Amino acid sequence: MAMTRRHADLAASELTPKRGFGSIASAQSLESNSVASAVSLIFAADKRPCARDIRELAERLGQFTLSIDPAVDGGEDEGWVELLANGLTFDLVGLAPNVAKALPECEHRFALPDGFDSAGMEAITLTPGPHLSGGGAMFPVVRCLALLAAQLSELDSIQAVAWHTARTFSAPDYFRRGVMNWIEGGVFPGLGLTALTTNPDGAMQTKGLSLFTSQELRLSPEMCADRTEAAKVALRLVNWLVEHGRIEQPFTFTGPAGETLELEPVDNFGIVQVWRRSH
């Protein structure tokens, strides 16, 4: 989504996305993203749900349906089902009694209890259905993937939700609240669907934002002396960028403390570079 150079105030009114499912209708392609969109639900050993558990949750919530269920259609539980939500289909694999999916990598943890250890735990994994034919990084698909994961996080015995592209593990209720608030018009759950990392040069950079915008955000080292304040700026910018999409030209923002921030896309690296304008 190309934008002309502009001045934008990161006030709350500017940062509020369109409400509900209306914004899902406007497809925004993220074809340059190289990582497949996926989310895993993590359970203690031998506590993974079976197809029947997914059917019961779907009936209770009334927000998605099982469009293919081999346990019903073919008379045998094959460890996977196809889910239908908002006109899109997703494959949920690794269900009991079949073999669990491998645990994804975890670099960032959010709201998990002290001492949380995923060793020995088992995963089921949700991905966009094969009929999407490479459209798994379309914004409506990714948003619906997060919504379905939030609903599935109500399954019994779930221990964590793993968002693959950001390499995050989140507590189920934390993940659910953040995603549902976003879907209902609140801010994007930046700590969960993305993460913040520190580069060797001291810069702060997002992990996983490219799934939503095809670009990662990088705050210059001089902006990151106060890591807490830098994180606040980064998360507000992440929210704005998810709402507005990929940027093609430099422009300026007024930051939360009234400072002028310069944003410039670095096309060769898929990065939006941010620095504070000196006066």
C-alpha positions as CSV (number, residue, x, y, z in Angstrom):
1,M,0.0,0.0,0.0
2,A,1.9,3.1,-1.2
3,M,1.7,6.3,0.9
4,T,2.8,9.8,0.1
5,R,5.0,11.6,2.6
6,R,2.8,12.7,5.5
7,H,2.7,13.9,9.1
8,A,0.7,11.6,11.4
9,D,-0.1,12.0,15.1
10,L,0.0,8.8,17.1
11,A,-3.0,9.8,19.1
12,A,-5.5,7.1,20.2
13,S,-8.0,8.2,17.6
14,E,-5.4,7.7,14.8
15,L,-4.5,4.2,16.2
16,T,-8.0,2.7,16.3
17,P,-8.6,0.1,13.6
18,K,-11.8,-0.5,11.8
19,R,-14.1,-2.5,14.0
20,G,-15.2,-6.1,13.8
21,F,-14.9,-8.2,10.7
22,G,-15.4,-5.4,8.2
23,S,-11.7,-4.8,7.8
24,I,-11.2,-8.5,6.9
25,A,-12.9,-7.9,3.6
26,S,-10.2,-5.7,2.2
27,A,-7.5,-8.2,1.2
28,Q,-3.9,-6.9,1.6
29,S,-1.3,-9.1,0.0
30,L,1.9,-9.9,1.9
31,E,3.4,-12.0,-0.8
32,S,7.0,-11.0,0.0
33,N,6.8,-12.7,3.4
34,S,8.9,-15.8,3.3
35,V,7.6,-17.5,6.4
36,A,4.4,-19.6,6.3
37,S,1.7,-18.4,8.7
38,A,0.9,-20.9,11.4
39,V,0.0,-21.1,15.0
40,S,0.3,-24.1,17.4
41,L,-1.6,-24.9,20.6
42,I,0.6,-26.5,23.2
43,F,-0.7,-29.2,25.6
44,A,0.8,-31.3,28.3
45,A,1.8,-34.8,27.2
46,D,-1.3,-37.0,26.4
47,K,-3.6,-34.1,26.8
48,R,-4.1,-33.1,23.2
49,P,-7.7,-32.8,22.0
50,C,-9.3,-35.2,19.5
51,A,-11.7,-34.3,16.7
52,R,-14.7,-34.8,18.9
53,D,-13.3,-32.1,21.3
54,I,-13.0,-29.7,18.4
55,R,-16.5,-30.4,17.2
56,E,-17.9,-29.8,20.7
57,L,-16.0,-26.5,21.0
58,A,-17.3,-25.4,17.6
59,E,-20.9,-26.2,18.6
60,R,-20.5,-24.3,22.0
61,L,-18.9,-21.2,20.5
62,G,-20.8,-21.0,17.2
63,Q,-18.0,-19.1,15.6
64,F,-16.6,-21.7,13.3
65,T,-17.6,-25.1,11.8
66,L,-15.8,-28.3,10.8
67,S,-16.1,-28.4,7.0
68,I,-14.2,-31.7,6.8
69,D,-14.0,-34.2,9.7
70,P,-12.6,-37.6,8.6
71,A,-13.8,-39.0,11.9
72,V,-17.4,-38.4,10.8
73,D,-17.1,-38.4,7.0
74,G,-14.9,-41.4,6.7
75,G,-15.7,-43.1,10.0
76,E,-12.1,-43.0,11.3
77,D,-10.3,-40.4,13.4
78,E,-7.3,-39.4,11.3
79,G,-5.9,-36.7,13.6
80,W,-6.9,-33.7,11.6
81,V,-10.0,-31.6,10.7
82,E,-10.7,-28.7,8.3
83,L,-12.2,-25.6,10.0
84,L,-14.3,-23.0,8.2
85,A,-14.5,-19.4,9.5
86,N,-15.5,-16.2,7.8
87,G,-15.5,-18.1,4.4
88,L,-11.9,-19.3,4.8
89,T,-10.7,-22.8,5.6
90,F,-7.9,-23.9,7.8
91,D,-6.3,-27.3,8.6
92,L,-5.9,-28.3,12.2
93,V,-3.4,-31.2,12.5
94,G,-1.8,-33.3,15.2
95,L,-5.0,-34.2,17.0
96,A,-5.1,-37.2,19.3
97,P,-4.9,-40.1,19.0
98,N,-2.5,-39.5,16.1
99,V,1.1,-38.2,16.3
100,A,1.6,-34.8,17.7
101,K,3.2,-32.0,15.7
102,A,6.7,-30.8,16.6
103,L,6.9,-27.9,19.0
104,P,7.8,-24.7,17.2
105,E,10.8,-22.6,18.2
106,C,10.3,-20.2,21.1
107,E,12.4,-17.0,21.6
108,H,9.8,-14.8,23.5
109,R,7.4,-15.7,26.3
110,F,4.4,-13.6,27.4
111,A,2.4,-14.0,30.6
112,L,3.5,-17.6,31.1
113,P,4.0,-18.8,34.7
114,D,7.5,-18.8,36.2
115,G,9.1,-22.1,35.6
116,F,7.1,-22.9,32.5
117,D,8.9,-25.7,30.6
118,S,7.6,-26.9,27.3
119,A,9.9,-30.0,27.3
120,G,7.7,-33.0,26.8
121,M,4.7,-31.0,25.8
122,E,2.8,-31.7,22.6
123,A,1.4,-29.5,19.8
124,I,-1.5,-29.3,17.4
125,T,-1.0,-26.8,14.6
126,L,-3.4,-24.6,12.6
127,T,-2.5,-23.4,9.1
128,P,-4.4,-21.9,6.2
129,G,-6.0,-24.5,4.0
130,P,-4.2,-25.7,0.8
131,H,-7.0,-24.2,-1.4
132,L,-5.6,-20.8,-0.6
133,S,-2.7,-21.6,-2.9
134,G,-0.1,-19.4,-1.4
135,G,-2.5,-16.9,0.0
136,G,-1.7,-17.8,3.6
137,A,0.0,-14.4,4.1
138,M,-3.0,-12.4,2.9
139,F,-4.0,-10.0,5.7
140,P,-7.6,-11.4,6.0
141,V,-6.3,-14.9,6.2
142,V,-3.7,-14.1,8.9
143,R,-6.2,-12.1,10.9
144,C,-8.7,-15.0,10.8
145,L,-5.9,-17.4,11.7
146,A,-5.3,-15.4,14.9
147,L,-9.1,-15.3,15.6
148,L,-9.4,-19.0,15.3
149,A,-6.4,-19.6,17.5
150,A,-7.9,-17.4,20.1
151,Q,-11.1,-19.4,20.0
152,L,-9.3,-22.7,20.1
153,S,-7.3,-21.5,23.1
154,E,-10.5,-22.3,25.2
155,L,-9.7,-26.0,24.8
156,D,-9.2,-27.9,28.0
157,S,-5.7,-28.5,29.3
158,I,-4.0,-26.0,26.9
159,Q,-0.8,-24.6,28.2
160,A,0.4,-22.0,25.7
161,V,-0.3,-20.6,22.2
162,A,2.7,-20.4,19.8
163,W,2.7,-17.8,17.0
164,H,5.3,-19.2,14.6
165,T,6.5,-16.2,12.7
166,A,7.3,-14.2,15.8
167,R,8.6,-17.3,17.7
168,T,6.4,-16.4,20.6
169,F,4.7,-18.5,23.3
170,S,1.9,-16.8,25.1
171,A,-0.4,-17.8,28.0
172,P,-3.8,-18.9,26.5
173,D,-5.9,-16.2,28.2
174,Y,-3.3,-13.5,27.4
175,F,-3.3,-14.5,23.7
176,R,-7.1,-14.7,23.6
177,R,-7.7,-11.3,25.3
178,G,-5.2,-9.5,23.0
179,V,-6.5,-11.0,19.8
180,M,-10.2,-10.6,20.6
181,N,-9.6,-7.0,21.7
182,W,-7.9,-6.3,18.3
183,I,-10.7,-8.0,16.4
184,E,-13.3,-5.9,18.2
185,G,-11.5,-2.6,17.3
186,G,-8.7,-2.3,19.9
187,V,-5.0,-2.1,19.4
188,F,-3.0,-4.8,17.7
189,P,-1.5,-7.3,20.2
190,G,2.1,-6.4,19.3
191,L,3.6,-8.6,22.1
192,G,2.3,-11.9,21.0
193,L,1.7,-11.7,17.3
194,T,5.0,-9.9,17.0
195,A,7.9,-9.4,19.4
196,L,10.7,-6.9,20.0
197,T,14.4,-7.9,19.7
198,T,17.7,-6.1,20.4
199,N,20.3,-6.0,17.6
200,P,24.0,-6.1,18.4
201,D,24.3,-2.4,17.6
202,G,21.6,-1.6,20.2
203,A,18.8,-1.0,17.7
204,M,15.4,-2.4,18.5
205,Q,13.6,-4.4,15.8
206,T,10.4,-6.2,15.5
207,K,10.1,-10.0,14.8
208,G,7.0,-11.2,12.9
209,L,5.6,-7.8,11.7
210,S,6.5,-8.7,8.1
211,L,3.6,-11.3,8.1
212,F,1.2,-8.4,8.4
213,T,3.0,-5.6,6.5
214,S,5.8,-7.3,4.5
215,Q,8.2,-5.1,6.5
216,E,9.9,-5.2,9.9
217,L,10.3,-2.1,12.0
218,R,13.8,-1.0,13.3
219,L,14.4,1.8,15.8
220,S,17.8,3.4,15.6
221,P,20.2,2.8,18.5
222,E,20.1,6.4,19.6
223,M,16.3,6.0,20.2
224,C,16.8,3.0,22.4
225,A,18.9,4.2,25.4
226,D,15.6,4.0,27.4
227,R,14.4,0.5,26.4
228,T,11.0,0.9,28.0
229,E,10.2,4.1,26.2
230,A,11.6,2.7,23.0
231,A,9.3,-0.3,23.3
232,K,6.3,2.0,23.8
233,V,7.1,3.9,20.6
234,A,7.7,0.7,18.7
235,L,4.4,-0.9,19.7
236,R,2.5,2.2,18.8
237,L,4.1,2.3,15.4
238,V,3.5,-1.4,15.0
239,N,-0.2,-0.8,15.6
240,W,-0.3,2.0,13.1
241,L,1.5,0.0,10.5
242,V,-0.7,-3.1,10.8
243,E,-3.7,-0.8,10.3
244,H,-2.2,1.1,7.3
245,G,0.0,-1.6,5.6
246,R,3.3,-1.5,3.8
247,I,4.8,2.0,3.3
248,E,6.7,2.9,0.2
249,Q,7.9,6.4,0.8
250,P,9.5,8.2,3.8
251,F,7.2,10.2,6.0
252,T,7.1,11.7,9.6
253,F,5.1,11.0,12.7
254,T,4.7,12.9,15.9
255,G,5.6,10.5,18.7
256,P,4.0,10.1,22.1
257,A,6.2,12.8,23.7
258,G,5.7,15.3,20.9
259,E,8.9,14.3,19.2
260,T,9.2,14.1,15.4
261,L,10.0,10.6,14.1
262,E,11.3,9.9,10.7
263,L,10.2,6.6,9.0
264,E,11.9,5.4,5.9
265,P,11.5,2.1,4.1
266,V,14.7,0.2,3.2
267,D,13.5,-1.9,0.4
268,N,16.5,-4.2,0.0
269,F,16.1,-5.4,3.5
270,G,12.3,-5.3,4.1
271,I,12.9,-2.8,6.9
272,V,11.2,0.4,8.0
273,Q,14.0,2.4,9.7
274,V,12.9,4.9,12.4
275,W,14.9,7.7,14.0
276,R,14.2,10.8,16.0
277,R,14.7,14.1,14.1
278,S,17.2,16.4,15.7
279,H,16.2,20.0,16.2
